[in-house]
Structure formats: C-alpha cells, structure tokens
Amino acid sequence: MKILESYSSPLLSALRIMSGLLVLQHGTTKFLDFPLGPMNDASPLTMSGAAGLLELVFGVLLVLGLFSRLSAFILSGLTAVAYFYAHAPRGFFPILNGGELAALYSFVFLYLAAAGPGPWCLDRFLRGAHARASDREDARPAHAH
C-alpha cells in the first residue's frame, strides 16, 4: 500500500494524540468527574487513584506531544501493571479476562516510546526554538557573550 507511506509520519502523531486522549479520559473521570461514571472521585491513595494521576498528567503530556517518549514509556508500564494486576488473575486469555484494551494500550505506548511523537508535537517545536536560540547565541560576537 505505497499510497499510505507518505502518511506514516502524520499518522504516528494521530496515533499518539488519540491514544493520549483515550487514556486521559481515565484520569479525568477519576479526578475531574468528567465524564460521570463509576470511577469518579477516586482517592489518590488507592491503586486506581494513583493510576488516575498518571493517566491525567502523562495523558495530557502525550496529547500535547511534550516529553512524549517518557510519557509513553510510563503509560506503557502503567497499562502493563493494570493488565497483570486487574486482568491476568481472571484467566490467561485477554478476551476472557477483560484485559484486551490494557494489553493493547501497553504495546501502543511502548511503540510510541520507541518511535517518537511524530511531526505534530510540542517536543519538536520546543527543540526547534531551543536550536534557533542556540544559533542566535552562536552568531553573536564573542565580546557580547
């Protein structure tokens, strides 16, 4: 499917943004009561609440594309723990233990940690701004430093 190759880079950003939004809603429902549901009002002192804090913070960072690789790596670990803690004890097969989504999230986030954020991200913008500032500083005369 050669026609799709030219879209691989923007689709990487779309995968990062959508994955971030999907995990972010777990954090918003636990701590911002949006959307309303059974996970509202989580205590940060519980496993679910601690996970919610990570989902909230690193979900936002992933959507924005800021510290993307680190955020994706942490979320990969979080969702792997969720799988083994909440789903694996119910049985071996993810389709039977309800862990398909947690397992898929874990591997998607691991891929994003390895592949990077794609072109639409604040990481790239900030890195470019930092590079431009360094270039301007290097261009100044030595006595101006």
C-alpha positions as CSV (number, residue, x, y, z in Angstrom):
1,M,0.0,0.0,0.0
2,K,2.5,2.5,-1.2
3,I,-0.1,5.3,-1.2
4,L,-0.2,5.2,2.6
5,E,3.6,5.5,3.1
6,S,3.5,9.3,2.8
7,Y,1.0,9.5,5.6
8,S,3.1,7.4,8.1
9,S,4.6,10.3,9.9
10,P,1.3,12.3,10.4
11,L,-0.5,9.1,11.4
12,L,2.2,8.5,14.1
13,S,1.2,11.8,15.6
14,A,-2.5,11.0,15.2
15,L,-1.9,7.6,17.0
16,R,-0.1,9.5,19.8
17,I,-2.8,12.1,20.1
18,M,-5.7,9.6,20.1
19,S,-4.0,7.2,22.5
20,G,-3.3,10.1,24.8
21,L,-6.9,11.3,24.7
22,L,-8.2,7.8,25.3
23,V,-6.1,7.2,28.4
24,L,-6.6,10.8,29.5
25,Q,-10.3,10.2,29.9
26,H,-9.5,7.6,32.6
27,G,-7.7,10.3,34.6
28,T,-10.4,13.0,34.0
29,T,-13.2,10.7,35.1
30,K,-11.3,9.7,38.3
31,F,-10.3,13.3,39.3
32,L,-12.4,15.8,37.4
33,D,-15.6,13.8,37.4
34,F,-15.8,14.1,33.6
35,P,-17.4,12.1,32.2
36,L,-19.6,11.0,35.1
37,G,-19.3,7.3,35.7
38,P,-18.4,4.6,38.2
39,M,-14.7,5.6,38.6
40,N,-15.5,9.2,39.8
41,D,-14.0,10.6,43.0
42,A,-11.0,8.2,43.1
43,S,-8.7,8.6,46.1
44,P,-5.0,9.1,45.0
45,L,-4.1,6.7,47.9
46,T,-5.6,3.8,46.0
47,M,-4.1,1.9,43.1
48,S,-6.9,3.2,40.8
49,G,-6.4,6.7,42.1
50,A,-2.6,6.6,41.7
51,A,-3.1,5.3,38.1
52,G,-5.6,8.1,37.5
53,L,-3.0,10.7,38.4
54,L,-0.5,9.2,36.0
55,E,-3.3,8.9,33.3
56,L,-4.1,12.6,33.9
57,V,-0.6,14.0,33.8
58,F,1.0,11.8,31.2
59,G,-2.1,11.7,29.1
60,V,-2.1,15.5,28.8
61,L,1.7,15.5,28.0
62,L,1.2,12.8,25.4
63,V,-1.7,14.7,23.7
64,L,0.4,17.8,23.6
65,G,3.5,15.9,22.4
66,L,5.6,17.2,25.3
67,F,8.1,14.7,26.9
68,S,6.4,12.3,24.5
69,R,8.8,9.3,24.7
70,L,9.0,9.5,28.5
71,S,5.2,9.9,28.9
72,A,4.5,6.9,26.5
73,F,7.0,4.8,28.3
74,I,5.5,5.5,31.7
75,L,2.0,4.9,30.3
76,S,3.2,1.6,28.8
77,G,4.3,0.4,32.2
78,L,1.2,1.7,33.9
79,T,-1.1,-0.2,31.5
80,A,1.1,-3.4,31.7
81,V,0.7,-3.2,35.5
82,A,-3.1,-2.7,35.1
83,Y,-3.2,-5.8,32.9
84,F,-1.3,-8.0,35.3
85,Y,-2.9,-6.6,38.4
86,A,-6.5,-6.4,37.4
87,H,-7.0,-8.8,34.4
88,A,-4.4,-11.6,34.3
89,P,-5.6,-13.1,37.7
90,R,-9.0,-13.7,36.0
91,G,-7.6,-16.0,33.4
92,F,-5.0,-16.4,30.7
93,F,-6.8,-15.2,27.6
94,P,-7.3,-11.4,27.4
95,I,-10.6,-11.8,25.6
96,L,-11.9,-13.8,28.6
97,N,-10.2,-11.7,31.4
98,G,-11.3,-8.3,30.0
99,G,-7.7,-7.2,29.5
100,E,-7.6,-6.7,25.8
101,L,-7.6,-2.9,26.0
102,A,-4.9,-2.7,28.7
103,A,-2.7,-5.1,26.8
104,L,-3.1,-3.1,23.6
105,Y,-2.5,0.2,25.3
106,S,0.7,-1.2,26.8
107,F,2.1,-2.1,23.4
108,V,0.9,1.0,21.6
109,F,2.5,3.2,24.3
110,L,5.7,1.1,24.1
111,Y,5.7,1.6,20.3
112,L,5.2,5.4,20.8
113,A,8.1,5.5,23.3
114,A,10.4,3.9,20.7
115,A,9.0,5.6,17.5
116,G,8.7,9.1,19.0
117,P,5.8,11.6,18.8
118,G,5.6,12.2,15.0
119,P,5.7,15.7,13.5
120,W,2.8,17.3,15.3
121,C,4.2,17.8,18.8
122,L,5.4,20.5,21.2
123,D,8.7,18.5,21.7
124,R,9.7,19.3,18.1
125,F,8.5,23.0,18.4
126,L,10.5,23.5,21.6
127,R,13.5,21.7,20.3
128,G,13.4,23.9,17.2
129,A,13.0,27.0,19.4
130,H,16.0,25.9,21.5
131,A,18.0,25.2,18.4
132,R,17.2,28.7,17.0
133,A,18.2,30.3,20.3
134,S,21.5,28.4,20.3
135,D,22.1,29.5,16.7
136,R,21.4,33.2,17.6
137,E,23.8,32.9,20.6
138,D,26.5,31.3,18.5
139,A,26.1,34.1,15.9
140,R,26.8,36.9,18.4
141,P,30.3,38.3,18.6
142,A,32.5,36.8,21.2
143,H,32.6,40.0,23.3
144,A,28.8,40.1,23.5
145,H,28.7,36.7,25.4
